[in-house]
Amino acid sequence: MAAQSLEIFGLLDLRIWFCLLISCGSCLAQKDCTGVNCPLLENCIEEVLEPEACCASCMQYGCKCEGYQYYDCVNGGFRDGKVPEGSSYFVDFGSTECACPSGGGRISCYF
């Protein structure tokens, strides 16, 4: 009797798991983005992919420091050499200000 009782509970347990897997199958499926052409996110320094979206959107526009500017950016407190739009930093002992324009793009430096 006890063995039969365990067997019934085991079958019920399997049925519950099976129903959960079927009902949650759509939870685990990803959206089919085959053939989607995503736009190029120019001057974007931080992208985010929203749930159910095929293409990323820009969370933060800015400037990417290149060449010798990279070390100046990092020393100015901008990690990974990425400066948010509208931000600036000083170089050459404070005699030169370098800024990232609104909308991002290229860094400009002024004496």
ABEGO torsion letter per residue (X at the ends): XAAAAAAAAAAAAAAAAAAAAAAAAAAABBBBABGBBBBBBBGBABBBBBBGBABBBBABBEBBBBEAAAAAAAAAGBBGGBBBBGBBBBBGGGABBBBBBBGEEBBBBBX
